[in-house]
Amino acid sequence: MALQEIYDNLWYFVDLTTRSGVFWAVLPLLIVTILTVIYYRRNRSEKVGWDSYFTNSLILVFVSVDLLRYVYTLGIAGAINYIDNPLKSFAIIFLLIFGLFVSRLNFSHLLPEKLTSYISSPIMVNLVAYIIILYVNSTLDNTWEMFSALLILFVVLIVALNFIRVLFDKLFDYLKRMKRREKISDVKEERFEIEELKRELKYRENKMKKYEFKEVDKERKDDLKIERIIRKKRR
C-alpha cells in the first residue's frame, strides 16, 4: 500500500511539472541545466570559475523569493498563508537562507573549490530548486510517502543527468576522434599530392635536361659542319 502511494505520488509530481504554473517556473532551470552540462562536456579543458559558482547559488535565492510570492498570493489571506502552510514556508525560508549562505561562501571563496564545485554545480542547485518548487506547488498531504516520492525523484534525476553527462562525454570524444581522423586523412592526402607534384616536377626537369642536351648536341653538330665548310673553302 505504501509503495503504491509512493508510486502514485511520483506520477503526481511528474504530472505537476507539466502544469502551466509549475512548467514555466521549471523550464528555465531545465534549459540552463542541460545547456550548462553540454557546454562543460564540450569544453572539458575549461575550468569553472568562482563567478559561475556564485551565480549558480543565487538561483536558489531567486527561486525562494518567487515561491514566497506564490504562497503569499494563495487566496486572499496574504501573509497569513505563511502560517497556514508552515512546512512549505519553512522549506522556502530554508532554501532562501541556504542560498544566501552558499552565495556568501562562494563570494568570499571560503570553501574548498572541490566541495564548492559539487554544492554549487548547475545540476545540484537546479534540482534542489526544482524539488522545492514541486513541494510548494503540490496539494498533497505532508506524509512520509510524499517526501519519499520527492527524494526518489531527486535521486532519479541526479542519476539521469549524470548519465546524460556520460553520453555527451562519449559523443564529444567520438566527434574529436572523427575530426582527428579527418585531419590525419587530409595530411595524408596533402602528402600524396606533394609527392605527386615532386614526381611531376622531377619528370619535367629530366625532360628539360634531355631537351637541352639534344639542343646542345645539335648545336655542336652544326658547329662542326660549319667548321668543315670553312676548312673546305680555305683549301
C-alpha positions as CSV (number, residue, x, y, z in Angstrom):
1,M,0.0,0.0,0.0
2,A,2.8,2.4,0.9
3,L,4.8,1.6,-2.2
4,Q,1.7,2.1,-4.3
5,E,1.2,5.5,-2.7
6,I,4.8,6.5,-3.3
7,Y,4.4,5.4,-7.0
8,D,1.2,7.4,-7.3
9,N,2.9,10.4,-5.8
10,L,5.8,10.1,-8.2
11,W,3.5,10.3,-11.1
12,Y,1.6,13.1,-9.5
13,F,4.8,15.2,-9.3
14,V,5.7,14.3,-12.9
15,D,2.2,15.5,-14.0
16,L,2.5,18.6,-11.7
17,T,5.7,19.5,-13.6
18,T,3.7,19.8,-16.9
19,R,1.0,22.2,-15.4
20,S,1.4,25.8,-16.5
21,G,2.0,27.3,-13.1
22,V,4.9,24.9,-12.4
23,F,6.1,24.3,-16.0
24,W,7.1,28.0,-16.7
25,A,9.0,28.1,-13.4
26,V,10.8,24.9,-14.1
27,L,11.5,25.4,-17.8
28,P,14.4,27.9,-17.3
29,L,16.0,25.6,-14.8
30,L,15.8,22.7,-17.2
31,I,17.2,24.7,-20.1
32,V,20.1,26.1,-18.0
33,T,20.9,22.7,-16.6
34,I,21.1,20.9,-20.0
35,L,22.9,23.7,-21.8
36,T,25.5,24.0,-19.0
37,V,26.1,20.3,-19.0
38,I,26.5,20.3,-22.7
39,Y,28.8,23.3,-22.6
40,Y,31.2,21.9,-20.0
41,R,31.2,18.4,-21.5
42,R,32.1,20.1,-24.9
43,N,34.8,22.2,-23.3
44,R,36.1,19.9,-20.6
45,S,39.5,21.6,-20.5
46,E,37.8,24.9,-19.5
47,K,37.8,25.4,-15.7
48,V,34.7,26.5,-14.0
49,G,35.3,29.8,-12.1
50,W,34.1,31.1,-8.8
51,D,31.9,33.6,-10.6
52,S,29.9,30.6,-12.0
53,Y,29.6,29.1,-8.5
54,F,28.4,32.4,-7.2
55,T,25.8,32.9,-9.9
56,N,24.6,29.3,-9.6
57,S,24.0,29.7,-5.9
58,L,22.0,32.9,-6.5
59,I,19.4,30.8,-8.4
60,L,18.3,29.4,-5.0
61,V,17.7,32.9,-3.7
62,F,15.7,33.9,-6.8
63,V,13.6,30.8,-6.7
64,S,12.8,31.1,-3.0
65,V,11.7,34.7,-3.4
66,D,9.4,33.7,-6.2
67,L,8.0,30.9,-4.0
68,L,7.4,33.4,-1.2
69,R,5.4,35.4,-3.6
70,Y,3.5,32.3,-4.7
71,V,2.5,31.4,-1.1
72,Y,1.6,35.0,-0.3
73,T,-0.9,35.1,-3.3
74,L,-2.7,31.9,-2.3
75,G,-6.3,33.0,-1.8
76,I,-6.8,36.4,-0.1
77,A,-5.1,35.8,3.3
78,G,-1.8,37.3,2.2
79,A,0.9,36.9,4.9
80,I,-1.4,34.6,6.9
81,N,-0.7,31.9,4.3
82,Y,2.8,31.5,5.7
83,I,1.2,30.5,9.0
84,D,-1.4,28.3,7.3
85,N,1.3,26.4,5.4
86,P,4.1,26.1,8.0
87,L,6.1,23.3,6.4
88,K,6.0,24.9,2.9
89,S,7.0,28.2,4.4
90,F,9.8,26.5,6.4
91,A,11.1,24.8,3.2
92,I,11.1,28.2,1.3
93,I,12.9,30.0,4.2
94,F,15.4,27.2,4.4
95,L,16.0,27.4,0.7
96,L,16.5,31.2,0.9
97,I,18.8,31.0,3.9
98,F,20.8,28.2,2.3
99,G,21.1,30.1,-1.0
100,L,22.3,33.2,0.8
101,F,24.7,31.2,2.9
102,V,26.2,29.4,-0.1
103,S,26.4,32.7,-2.1
104,R,28.3,34.3,0.8
105,L,30.7,31.4,0.9
106,N,31.2,31.5,-2.9
107,F,31.6,35.2,-2.9
108,S,34.5,35.0,-0.4
109,H,35.9,31.7,-1.7
110,L,35.7,30.3,1.8
111,L,35.1,26.6,1.0
112,P,37.5,24.3,-0.9
113,E,36.9,24.6,-4.6
114,K,36.3,20.8,-5.0
115,L,33.4,20.9,-2.4
116,T,32.0,24.1,-3.9
117,S,32.0,22.7,-7.4
118,Y,29.7,19.9,-6.1
119,I,27.4,22.1,-3.9
120,S,27.1,24.9,-6.5
121,S,27.0,22.8,-9.6
122,P,24.1,23.5,-12.0
123,I,22.7,20.0,-11.6
124,M,22.7,20.2,-7.8
125,V,21.4,23.8,-7.5
126,N,18.7,23.4,-10.1
127,L,17.5,20.1,-8.9
128,V,17.2,21.3,-5.3
129,A,15.2,24.3,-6.6
130,Y,13.0,22.0,-8.7
131,I,12.1,19.7,-5.8
132,I,11.2,22.7,-3.6
133,I,9.1,24.2,-6.4
134,L,7.2,20.8,-6.7
135,Y,6.7,20.6,-2.9
136,V,5.4,24.1,-2.5
137,N,3.0,23.8,-5.5
138,S,1.7,20.4,-4.6
139,T,-1.6,19.8,-2.9
140,L,-0.6,16.5,-1.3
141,D,-0.7,16.0,2.5
142,N,2.7,16.1,4.3
143,T,3.2,12.3,4.6
144,W,6.4,10.3,4.5
145,E,5.2,8.7,1.2
146,M,5.0,12.2,-0.3
147,F,8.5,13.1,0.9
148,S,9.8,9.7,-0.1
149,A,8.5,10.3,-3.6
150,L,10.3,13.6,-3.8
151,L,13.5,12.1,-2.6
152,I,13.3,9.2,-5.1
153,L,12.5,11.8,-7.9
154,F,15.6,13.8,-6.8
155,V,17.9,10.7,-6.9
156,V,16.5,9.5,-10.2
157,L,17.1,12.9,-11.8
158,I,20.6,13.1,-10.5
159,V,21.4,9.7,-11.9
160,A,19.7,10.6,-15.2
161,L,21.5,13.9,-15.6
162,N,24.9,12.3,-14.8
163,F,24.1,9.6,-17.3
164,I,23.4,12.3,-19.9
165,R,26.8,13.8,-19.0
166,V,28.5,10.5,-19.7
167,L,26.6,10.2,-23.0
168,F,27.8,13.7,-24.0
169,D,31.4,12.8,-23.0
170,K,31.3,9.8,-25.3
171,L,29.6,11.8,-28.1
172,F,32.2,14.6,-28.0
173,D,35.1,12.1,-27.6
174,Y,33.7,10.4,-30.8
175,L,33.5,13.7,-32.6
176,K,37.0,14.6,-31.6
177,R,38.3,11.2,-32.8
178,M,36.4,11.7,-36.1
179,K,38.0,15.2,-36.5
180,R,41.4,13.8,-35.7
181,R,41.0,11.1,-38.3
182,E,39.8,13.6,-40.9
183,K,42.9,15.7,-40.1
184,I,45.2,12.7,-40.5
185,S,43.4,11.8,-43.7
186,D,43.8,15.4,-45.0
187,V,47.5,15.3,-44.1
188,K,48.0,12.0,-45.9
189,E,46.2,13.4,-49.0
190,E,48.3,16.5,-48.9
191,R,51.5,14.5,-48.6
192,F,50.4,12.3,-51.5
193,E,49.7,15.4,-53.6
194,I,53.1,16.8,-52.7
195,E,54.8,13.6,-53.7
196,E,52.8,13.6,-57.0
197,L,53.9,17.1,-57.6
198,K,57.5,16.3,-56.8
199,R,57.4,13.4,-59.2
200,E,55.9,15.5,-61.9
201,L,58.5,18.2,-61.3
202,K,61.3,15.7,-61.5
203,Y,59.9,14.3,-64.7
204,R,59.7,17.7,-66.2
205,E,63.2,18.5,-65.1
206,N,64.5,15.3,-66.7
207,K,62.6,16.1,-69.8
208,M,64.1,19.6,-69.9
209,K,67.6,18.2,-69.4
210,K,67.1,15.8,-72.2
211,Y,65.8,18.6,-74.4
212,E,68.7,20.8,-73.5
213,F,71.1,18.0,-74.1
214,K,69.7,17.4,-77.6
215,E,69.8,21.1,-78.4
216,V,73.4,21.4,-77.3
217,D,74.3,18.3,-79.3
218,K,72.6,19.7,-82.3
219,E,74.4,23.0,-81.9
220,R,77.7,21.1,-81.7
221,K,76.9,19.2,-84.8
222,D,76.0,22.4,-86.6
223,D,79.3,24.0,-85.4
224,L,81.2,21.0,-86.7
225,K,79.5,21.3,-90.1
226,I,80.4,25.0,-90.3
227,E,84.0,24.3,-89.4
228,R,84.2,21.6,-92.1
229,I,82.7,24.0,-94.7
230,I,85.2,26.7,-93.7
231,R,88.1,24.3,-94.0
232,K,87.0,23.2,-97.4
233,K,86.9,26.8,-98.6
234,R,90.3,27.5,-97.3
235,R,91.7,24.7,-99.3
